[in-house]
Amino acid sequence: MEVLYYSTRSEAKPIKASEAILKGLSDDGGLFVPDHVPALDKSLKELAGMTYQEVAYEVMKLFLTDFTEEELKNCIAKAYDSKFDTDVIAPIALAENAYFLELFHGPTIAFKDMALSILPHLLITSARKNQIKNEIVILTATSGDTGKAALAGFANVEGTRIIVFYPKNGVSPIQEKQMVTQKGANTLVVGIHGNFDDAQTGVKKIFSDKELAKEMDQKGFQFSSANSINVGRLVPQICYYVYSYAKLLSEGRIAEGEKINVVVPTGNFGNILAAFYAKNMGLPIGKLICASNENKVLFDFFRTGVYDRNREFMLTSSPSMDILISSNLERLIYRIAGNDAKKNQELMAALSGQGKYVITDEMKAELSDFYGNYASEQETAAIIKKIYEDCGYVIDTHTAVAAAVYEKYQAETKDATKTVIASTASPFKFTRSVMNAIDGKYDAMTDFELVDELSRLANVKVPNAIEEIRTAPVVHDKQCDVDEMKKVVCEFLGI
């Protein structure tokens, strides 16, 4: 059955998957959502016998219904190949009575690779399907990981250019080094003087600039997005939850039909929304546990029904989650509002105007699948140390937020359901925070000395992504104020 995509902010005619991928964001500023969540059409037992690539096809074919089997399988084959350092793509490690789904074995050692390895191929295929002749300009704001993963995906891909804005002082040294050393004539990386929310708001503003869009079209360009607002990012994320269940089933760790809980460290809400979609496809998921850092806007929302970004912005050791405007939450709000675009638009206007909105009691009742909590900086560091000392397993700061929140959930509910924790980045990406959590004596070491020490401690080889940047020259050193972002884009495109 065909799946079409509606905007969350208007009753405009729905469009096909390939058109939604190309546009990224709807003309009215809304996000594209499927007109229904399709049910899995393979049994859990059948899925348990499949490779990651095969599971990805079984999930994505149900959402991207205007792609042919050949087109989709071709995109999947190009995405999940030797770029990943393991054949299984997303291995599962058991530590502290939880299953850590390692989503960081791709080229940039963060979970964003899981979707951003395939997005360029989905985009190029979509452009061909829709007879698009323009060059596609990927415009992205990043809190650290999306930027490098998108750059790696799109670098030197014909018919595309990519511009990444990141908060100059809001990412880890390794994250910044990964981005500013990116090669590729079609790439531009810019540090903005502001935080991630400023970068994201600036990008959305450029997207909705109708005059600029007209000018670009005349010059043979059009924008698309690599942020998690693009359905071409969201759909591939659903796959790894289905795969993790299938893998646990194939290894005899769960019985067919047995429920699992899922814990996701959350900033922009895309990753946990993908788990929610997986549950709605029929995957036996119990609770969706939403883990926040000290920027706990989502925790407060789940407790009170009030989304309020009017608060101090905290810079934490889990920078990819330092976000006060969780863009993908809009897709869930639209759904719990009964797919009412007008109601959703009112709430988003309130967020944009007053910086907050309040959902109704009826909407709040629709959130029973979710549990929200947060971890302080001290709790995040403590769980890294505890898991290392107990199991010899080293996790990064974002995964640690999830592990700390899972401990709180268990203490609060006594729920003994087997649980998958989305491990969203390699500890090598945040070595200083990770090593300081294990022992304060490492503080005097340089970033790359810490990398080698972590490798020794964890008994894990240093990933290629880190080896590559040890001596790589800085290629991008551009910085700008938030109000100069449009000018920077125009200069890069020569318009």
VOGU-3710 file (C-alpha; in Angstrom, 3 decimals, decimal comma):
1> mevlyystrs> 0,000/0,000/0,000  1,376/3,408/-0,997  2,586/5,727/1,770  2,205/9,449/1,066  3,601/12,326/3,113  1,700/15,256/4,647  3,052/18,449/6,177  2,518/18,843/9,926  1,396/22,445/9,360  -1,139/22,445/6,542
11> eakpikasea> -3,781/20,372/4,769  -1,853/20,667/1,489  -1,984/17,762/-0,961  0,246/14,872/0,180  3,390/14,061/-1,797  5,406/10,923/-2,574  8,381/9,787/-0,503  10,956/10,846/-3,112  9,450/14,362/-3,248  9,497/14,633/0,563
21> ilkglsddgg> 13,158/13,552/0,632  14,053/16,145/-2,005  12,254/18,995/-0,264  13,448/18,155/3,257  11,127/20,730/4,810  7,609/21,581/3,631  6,999/25,002/2,032  4,856/25,967/5,037  7,712/25,225/7,451  6,181/21,912/8,549
31> lfvpdhvpal> 7,808/18,496/8,666  6,702/15,629/6,445  4,943/12,714/8,141  3,630/9,458/6,610  -0,148/9,290/6,093  -0,010/5,989/8,019  2,652/3,878/9,698  2,813/0,627/7,697  2,892/-2,717/9,520  5,877/-5,033/9,180
41> dkslkelagm> 5,026/-7,632/6,529  7,695/-10,156/7,543  7,486/-12,196/10,753  9,967/-11,546/13,556  11,362/-15,033/12,951  11,950/-14,243/9,251  13,669/-10,967/10,165  15,876/-12,820/12,679  17,542/-14,668/9,806  18,448/-11,509/7,883
51> tyqevayevm> 21,542/-9,334/7,550  21,398/-5,629/8,439  21,059/-4,738/4,748  18,155/-7,172/4,285  16,305/-5,854/7,350  16,874/-2,285/6,122  15,220/-3,176/2,813  12,216/-4,824/4,516  11,623/-1,699/6,633  12,381/1,013/4,061
61> klfltdftee> 10,351/-0,526/1,227  7,228/-0,006/3,382  7,839/3,744/3,806  9,538/4,652/0,505  6,882/3,143/-1,710  7,704/5,043/-4,908  11,237/3,548/-4,995  11,648/0,374/-7,031  13,185/-2,695/-5,405  16,316/-2,214/-7,522
71> elknciakay> 16,644/1,484/-6,609  16,262/0,869/-2,893  18,556/-2,159/-2,761  21,176/-0,203/-4,709  21,000/2,692/-2,177  21,297/0,235/0,731  24,244/-1,636/-0,820  26,150/1,635/-1,389  25,426/2,849/2,167  26,141/-0,189/4,344
81> dskfdtdvia> 29,405/-1,447/2,943  33,094/-1,429/3,912  32,728/2,145/5,266  31,560/0,353/8,415  34,231/-1,408/10,442  32,060/-4,472/11,112  30,016/-6,682/8,770  27,056/-6,691/11,147  26,885/-2,851/10,900  25,279/-2,447/14,353
91> pialaenayf> 26,634/-4,965/16,912  25,064/-5,442/20,354  27,124/-5,588/23,562  25,792/-6,817/26,910  26,952/-4,704/29,882  25,342/-3,915/33,273  22,233/-5,991/32,430  21,390/-3,960/29,330  22,005/-4,493/25,623  24,036/-1,650/24,138
101> lelfhgptia> 23,186/-1,272/20,440  26,443/0,094/19,000  25,439/2,557/16,305  28,921/4,043/15,910  30,774/1,688/13,577  30,431/3,932/10,509  32,936/6,354/8,966  32,454/9,139/11,545  31,954/6,922/14,643  28,514/8,280/15,555
111> fkdmalsilp> 24,971/7,002/15,029  24,303/9,668/12,409  26,238/7,460/9,951  23,392/4,945/10,065  21,127/7,364/8,183  23,620/9,735/6,565  25,424/6,959/4,703  22,245/6,299/2,742  20,728/9,800/2,462  22,953/10,997/-0,448
121> hllitsarkn> 21,916/7,923/-2,464  18,223/8,396/-1,613  18,506/12,062/-2,616  20,250/11,458/-5,939  17,765/8,679/-6,775  14,870/10,994/-5,814  16,252/13,757/-8,040  16,422/11,368/-11,014  12,900/10,068/-10,338  11,540/13,620/-10,338
131> qikneivilt> 13,564/14,858/-13,348  15,404/17,422/-11,232  18,182/19,134/-13,184  19,249/21,573/-10,449  22,281/20,981/-8,278  21,086/19,996/-4,778  22,480/22,140/-1,969  22,450/20,406/1,407  22,129/22,973/4,168  22,601/21,652/7,696
141> atsgdtgkaa> 22,994/22,817/11,278  24,857/20,448/13,573  25,404/20,044/17,297  28,472/17,998/16,429  27,741/14,637/14,803  25,309/15,301/11,939  27,799/17,719/10,379  30,675/15,306/9,921  28,432/12,379/8,990  26,671/14,497/6,349
151> lagfanvegt> 29,990/15,840/5,036  31,374/12,304/4,757  28,220/11,181/2,966  28,034/14,024/0,456  31,718/14,881/-0,163  32,366/14,755/-3,925  28,887/13,315/-4,676  28,106/14,638/-8,154  25,192/17,052/-8,426  25,376/18,107/-4,763
161> riivfypkng> 26,980/20,713/-2,523  26,933/20,725/1,262  27,136/23,597/3,753  27,391/22,806/7,484  26,960/25,361/10,276  28,070/24,418/13,794  28,354/26,345/17,122  32,002/27,438/17,258  32,407/26,750/20,972  29,734/24,090/21,352
171> vspiqekqmv> 31,285/20,864/20,018  34,078/18,588/21,267  37,651/19,137/19,950  37,500/15,798/18,091  34,116/16,676/16,552  35,451/20,044/15,363  38,662/18,534/13,978  36,609/15,933/12,070  34,573/18,678/10,383  37,237/21,299/9,643
181> tqkgantlvv> 39,563/18,751/8,026  36,864/17,527/5,604  38,063/17,350/1,998  35,819/17,800/-1,052  35,396/20,732/-3,434  31,623/20,698/-2,832  31,915/21,124/0,976  31,829/24,173/3,266  32,031/24,164/7,069  31,272/27,320/9,062
191> gihgnfddaq> 31,539/27,958/12,821  28,843/30,352/14,018  29,048/32,663/17,016  26,080/31,199/18,894  24,662/27,874/20,058  23,102/24,987/18,147  19,561/26,369/18,420  20,817/29,621/16,803  22,353/27,597/13,956  19,216/25,496/13,483
201> tgvkkifsdk> 16,921/28,556/13,525  19,210/30,307/11,004  19,086/27,319/8,651  15,271/27,102/8,878  15,073/30,830/8,096  17,215/30,384/4,952  15,055/27,426/3,904  11,884/29,514/4,130  13,324/32,495/2,212  11,153/32,462/-0,938
211> elakemdqkg> 13,160/35,186/-2,722  16,402/33,286/-2,217  14,773/30,058/-3,462  13,711/31,858/-6,658  17,189/33,301/-7,181  18,783/29,909/-6,608  16,468/28,189/-9,051  17,465/30,702/-11,745  21,119/29,818/-11,065  20,433/26,058/-11,139
221> fqfssansin> 20,378/25,276/-7,396  17,821/24,044/-4,880  18,016/23,382/-1,155  17,496/20,118/0,652  18,224/19,117/4,229  20,392/16,445/5,823  19,090/17,207/9,324  16,866/14,686/11,022  13,863/16,700/9,846  14,318/14,967/6,440
231> vgrlvpqicy> 12,281/11,740/6,140  15,290/10,314/4,275  17,078/10,529/7,651  14,193/9,349/9,799  13,191/6,186/7,924  16,686/4,561/7,954  16,782/5,067/11,737  13,732/2,823/12,189  15,750/-0,054/10,706  18,221/-0,432/13,536
241> yvysyaklls> 15,518/-0,968/16,155  13,946/-3,700/14,030  17,411/-5,176/13,434  18,339/-5,115/17,142  15,153/-7,028/18,023  15,796/-9,522/15,216  19,403/-9,967/16,365  18,446/-10,599/20,004  15,831/-13,098/18,803  18,317/-14,907/16,542
251> egriaegeki> 20,781/-15,200/19,451  18,102/-16,642/21,754  18,323/-13,665/24,133  14,586/-12,965/23,786  11,589/-15,086/22,762  9,543/-14,259/19,662  6,974/-11,615/20,609  8,680/-10,811/23,936  8,627/-7,079/24,649  11,797/-5,036/25,023
261> nvvvptgnfg> 12,263/-1,494/26,297  14,352/1,028/24,396  16,428/3,845/25,928  17,552/6,698/23,674  19,743/9,697/24,582  17,752/12,477/23,002  18,309/16,012/21,744  16,444/16,597/18,488  14,013/13,686/19,142  14,548/11,979/15,756
271> nilaafyakn> 16,189/8,814/17,078  13,509/8,059/19,683  10,759/8,997/17,209  12,170/6,285/14,903  11,795/3,797/17,794  8,193/4,993/18,263  7,525/4,341/14,557  9,116/0,878/14,892  6,731/0,144/17,771  3,806/1,306/15,664
281> mglpigklic> 4,921/-1,008/12,835  4,326/-3,907/15,215  7,771/-4,325/16,809  7,216/-5,546/20,406  8,523/-2,483/22,269  7,227/-1,664/25,762  8,515/1,659/27,058  10,359/4,297/25,055  12,712/5,828/27,604  13,738/9,363/26,644
291> asnenkvlfd> 17,046/10,376/28,247  18,029/14,056/28,484  21,145/15,795/29,780  20,990/18,986/31,860  19,194/20,699/28,949  16,158/18,793/30,170  13,429/20,444/28,129  12,047/17,037/27,050  12,060/15,637/30,602  10,009/18,632/31,756
301> ffrtgvydrn> 7,673/18,227/28,784  6,930/14,556/29,524  6,332/15,346/33,206  4,185/18,452/32,773  2,848/18,673/29,209  4,566/22,080/28,903  7,344/22,544/26,349  9,345/25,585/27,454  12,655/26,572/25,896  12,873/29,753/28,011
311> refmltssps> 15,755/28,585/30,191  19,500/28,760/30,466  21,298/26,868/27,687  23,772/24,454/29,270  27,040/23,381/27,643  27,544/19,772/28,746  29,886/16,850/28,112  27,202/15,407/25,769  27,134/18,300/23,262  25,066/16,559/20,574
321> mdilissnle> 22,167/16,768/23,034  22,688/20,424/23,979  19,427/21,417/22,331  16,381/23,354/23,559  14,269/23,113/20,388  13,706/19,435/19,604  12,642/19,705/15,965  11,346/16,162/15,517  9,026/16,420/18,504  6,720/18,314/16,130
331> rliyriagnd> 5,973/15,041/14,324  4,811/13,476/17,594  2,814/16,589/18,565  0,991/16,464/15,207  0,152/12,813/15,812  -1,125/13,203/19,383  -3,171/16,212/18,214  -5,084/13,720/16,014  -3,090/14,693/12,874  -4,609/18,166/13,204
341> akknqelmaa> -2,323/20,525/11,232  -4,150/23,633/12,507  -3,721/22,680/16,166  -0,058/21,774/15,592  0,557/25,053/13,789  -0,883/26,992/16,749  1,478/25,215/19,143  4,513/25,782/16,908  3,584/29,463/16,542  3,477/29,705/20,353
351> lsgqgkyvit> 6,919/28,062/20,554  8,285/30,495/17,990  6,610/33,529/19,613  6,602/32,934/23,374  9,140/30,110/23,458  6,664/27,643/24,960  3,451/25,720/24,401  1,103/23,617/26,533  -0,569/20,443/25,259  -4,070/19,394/26,305
361> demkaelsdf> -4,773/16,620/28,843  -6,103/14,475/25,963  -2,801/14,896/24,102  -0,816/14,171/27,269  -2,708/10,880/27,679  -1,382/9,855/24,231  2,202/9,936/25,562  1,874/6,824/27,748  4,461/4,951/25,592  7,135/7,370/26,800
371> ygnyaseqet> 9,069/7,813/30,027  11,346/10,837/30,375  14,185/11,563/32,780  17,580/13,263/32,781  21,126/12,799/34,026  23,301/15,492/35,584  26,943/15,914/34,576  27,994/14,143/37,809  25,636/11,209/37,146  26,885/10,924/33,557
381> aaiikkiyed> 30,525/10,728/34,660  29,694/8,308/37,499  27,997/5,767/35,219  30,937/5,800/32,759  33,266/4,955/35,658  30,890/2,340/37,115  30,333/0,438/33,862  34,071/0,497/33,097  34,976/-0,783/36,574  32,205/-3,417/36,598
391> cgyvidthta> 32,506/-4,717/33,043  35,594/-3,221/31,371  33,185/-1,678/28,828  33,677/1,991/27,956  30,755/4,149/26,782  30,671/7,728/25,546  28,976/10,612/27,362  25,710/10,498/25,378  25,295/6,759/25,895  26,106/7,393/29,564
401> vaaavyekyq> 23,167/9,810/29,840  20,948/6,973/28,576  22,501/4,424/30,974  22,057/6,770/33,959  18,426/7,436/33,054  17,825/3,701/32,612  19,089/3,166/36,193  16,604/5,794/37,406  13,788/4,180/35,424  14,535/0,766/36,950
411> aetkdatktv> 14,724/2,182/40,484  11,433/4,027/39,967  9,419/1,273/38,243  11,124/-2,051/39,135  10,463/-2,979/35,464  12,650/-5,987/34,605  11,895/-5,982/30,846  15,015/-6,650/28,741  16,298/-3,341/27,472  18,209/-2,013/24,471
421> iastaspfkf> 20,196/1,197/24,986  20,998/3,148/21,825  24,766/3,685/22,044  25,029/6,733/19,860  28,743/7,523/19,661  32,141/5,972/20,134  33,917/6,950/23,370  36,840/7,966/21,106  34,773/10,944/19,971  34,639/12,375/23,507
431> trsvmnaidg> 37,904/11,051/24,938  38,610/13,852/27,412  35,204/13,680/29,112  35,237/9,873/29,090  38,793/9,516/30,460  38,278/12,193/33,122  35,165/10,312/34,259  37,218/7,120/34,638  40,098/8,846/36,477  41,010/12,516/37,014
441> kydamtdfel> 44,716/11,714/36,535  44,323/11,870/32,735  43,588/15,604/32,727  47,118/16,674/31,735  47,221/14,526/28,564  46,676/15,918/25,055  43,585/14,816/23,091  45,500/12,275/21,032  47,442/10,913/24,029  44,048/10,291/25,577
451> vdelsrlanv> 42,952/8,446/22,442  45,860/6,013/22,774  45,290/5,558/26,497  41,574/4,856/25,922  42,495/2,271/23,297  44,724/0,529/25,841  42,174/0,715/28,668  39,179/-0,479/26,631  41,234/-2,956/24,626  39,738/-1,522/21,433
461> kvpnaieeir> 41,620/-0,463/18,308  41,646/3,291/17,606  38,967/3,862/14,907  40,054/5,001/11,429  37,974/8,158/11,840  40,350/9,260/14,611  43,592/8,050/12,979  42,727/10,058/9,848  42,511/13,394/11,670  45,656/13,129/13,800
471> tapvvhdkqc> 47,724/14,959/11,200  45,060/16,150/8,750  45,339/19,842/7,801  42,495/22,265/8,570  40,623/22,942/5,326  37,744/25,055/6,711  38,355/27,999/9,051  35,359/30,212/8,243  33,347/31,769/11,074  30,344/34,101/11,037
481> dvdemkkvvc> 27,626/35,697/13,150  24,119/34,215/12,968  22,807/37,119/10,860  25,564/36,503/8,276  24,604/32,896/7,519  22,590/33,718/4,379  25,426/35,868/3,025  27,887/32,983/3,556  25,594/30,613/1,637  25,231/33,038/-1,277
491> eflgi> 28,994/33,589/-1,499  29,665/29,844/-1,604  27,119/29,374/-4,399  28,241/32,474/-6,291  24,812/34,154/-6,241
//
